[in-house]
Amino acid sequence: MKLLYYAHSRLSYGTRKEKQELRLIKKRFPEYHIVNPNGITFMSLYEDGIMDECKSIVRQVQIIVASEYNKHIGRGVFEELSEKTKAKKYLLRNKEFIENFSVRTVDGNDWKIKYGKCEGMMKIVCAWCGKKLGEKEGEGIFHGICKKCKERVLREMDETEDLEAIIKFEHGDWGNRN
């Protein structure tokens, strides 16, 4: 059986948001059984024991879908995402599944809401040929230039171009040229 863990804030348990997200997850991953911690009866009565049980489940699933609460994640979701596992991780944000993202601590004292934040990974692509050059934190697409295109463009530049334009090109300064 393929398992998917739905990591979300306890503040959204039983809410309309939880129901909507579960529908989206079922639609995107119809072949997976969704493990929702909201429906689990835990053996432990203590917060740390419950978290240990959740992390034990996380280590057994193939996919983790994490949901934000007010653009942040609480300590529980943070720990579930940080757990060492081979599971594919997705962030469910605004009805979209984001595959490349990172998590960071925002306020280590706010365990419920603003403990951490998920940040998408921005793709870096060559503006000339579209070749993927890498990723960095952020969202969307960042354009650069690959080595091959840079060499070609420099060769094609008119010999009458001034040195200032070449220096600006070399350092990515695309400000207005007069």
C-alpha positions in Angstrom: 0.0 0.0 0.0 1.3 3.4 -0.9 1.2 5.9 2.0 1.0 9.7 2.0 1.3 11.7 5.2 -0.6 15.0 5.5 1.5 17.3 7.7 -0.6 20.2 8.9 -1.2 22.4 11.9 -3.4 21.1 14.7 -5.1 24.5 14.5 -6.6 23.4 11.1 -7.9 20.0 12.3 -11.6 19.6 11.6 -11.8 22.9 9.6 -13.0 23.7 6.1 -9.3 24.3 5.1 -8.4 20.7 6.1 -11.3 19.3 4.1 -10.4 21.3 1.0 -6.8 20.3 1.2 -7.7 16.6 1.7 -9.8 16.8 -1.5 -6.9 18.4 -3.4 -4.5 15.7 -2.1 -6.8 12.9 -3.1 -7.2 14.4 -6.5 -3.5 14.8 -7.1 -2.5 11.4 -5.5 -5.4 9.1 -6.0 -3.3 5.9 -5.7 -2.1 6.8 -2.2 -3.7 6.1 1.2 -3.7 9.4 3.1 -2.5 9.2 6.7 -4.1 12.2 8.5 -2.8 12.7 12.1 -6.1 14.3 12.9 -7.8 10.8 12.7 -5.1 8.9 14.7 -5.6 7.9 18.3 -2.1 8.2 19.8 -0.7 6.0 22.6 1.0 8.9 24.3 -0.8 11.6 26.2 2.1 14.0 26.0 3.1 16.3 23.2 6.7 14.9 22.8 5.3 11.3 22.7 2.7 12.2 20.1 5.4 13.9 18.0 7.6 10.8 18.2 4.7 8.7 17.0 4.1 11.1 14.1 7.7 11.0 13.1 7.7 7.2 13.2 4.8 7.3 10.7 6.6 9.8 8.5 9.6 7.4 8.2 7.3 4.8 6.7 5.5 6.8 4.0 6.4 7.5 0.4 5.1 11.1 0.2 4.7 13.9 2.7 2.4 16.8 1.9 2.9 19.8 4.2 0.4 22.6 4.6 1.1 26.1 5.9 -1.0 27.9 8.5 -0.9 31.7 7.9 2.2 31.3 5.7 4.1 29.6 8.4 4.5 26.1 9.9 4.3 25.1 13.5 7.0 23.0 15.3 5.2 19.7 14.6 5.1 20.2 10.8 8.7 21.6 10.9 9.9 18.4 12.7 7.9 16.1 10.4 9.5 17.8 7.3 12.9 17.7 8.9 12.7 14.0 9.7 15.3 11.9 7.8 13.3 10.0 5.3 13.3 9.0 1.6 9.8 10.3 1.2 9.1 12.8 -1.6 8.0 16.1 0.1 5.5 18.6 -1.3 4.3 21.9 0.1 0.6 22.6 -0.5 0.3 26.4 -1.0 -2.7 28.1 -2.5 -4.0 24.9 -4.1 -0.6 24.2 -5.7 1.9 21.4 -4.9 5.4 22.8 -4.7 8.1 20.2 -5.0 11.3 22.2 -4.4 11.2 24.0 -1.1 13.3 24.4 2.1 12.3 25.0 5.7 13.8 27.4 8.2 13.2 28.4 11.7 11.5 31.8 12.2 10.7 31.9 15.9 11.8 29.0 18.0 9.6 30.1 20.9 6.3 30.1 18.9 5.6 26.4 18.7 2.1 26.7 17.3 2.1 29.0 14.3 5.3 30.9 13.4 7.9 28.3 14.4 9.2 27.9 10.8 8.6 28.9 7.3 8.7 27.1 4.0 10.4 28.7 1.1 10.2 27.7 -2.5 13.3 27.1 -4.6 13.7 29.5 -7.5 14.9 28.0 -10.8 17.8 29.7 -12.5 17.7 29.3 -16.3 19.7 30.8 -19.1 17.8 33.6 -20.7 19.2 32.8 -24.1 18.9 29.0 -24.4 16.6 28.0 -21.4 19.2 25.6 -20.0 18.7 25.0 -16.2 21.6 26.5 -14.3 20.6 25.7 -10.8 18.3 26.7 -7.9 18.3 29.2 -5.1 15.9 30.1 -2.3 13.0 32.2 -3.5 10.1 31.6 -5.8 9.7 31.8 -9.6 12.4 31.9 -12.2 15.6 33.8 -12.2 17.4 34.4 -15.5 21.1 34.3 -16.0 23.4 33.2 -18.8 25.2 29.9 -19.3 28.9 29.8 -20.2 28.3 28.7 -23.7 25.8 31.5 -24.5 27.9 34.1 -22.7 30.9 33.2 -25.0 28.7 33.3 -28.1 27.2 36.7 -27.1 30.6 38.2 -26.3 31.8 37.0 -29.8 28.8 38.5 -31.5 29.0 41.9 -29.8 30.0 44.6 -32.2 33.6 45.6 -31.8 32.6 49.2 -31.5 30.8 48.5 -28.2 32.4 50.5 -25.4 34.3 48.9 -22.6 31.6 50.0 -20.1 28.9 47.9 -21.8 31.2 44.8 -21.7 31.9 45.3 -18.0 28.2 45.7 -17.3 27.5 42.6 -19.2 30.2 40.6 -17.4 28.8 41.6 -14.0 25.1 41.3 -14.9 24.4 45.0 -14.5 21.5 45.5 -16.9 20.8 49.1 -15.8 19.8 51.7 -18.5 22.6 52.5 -20.9 22.6 56.0 -22.4 
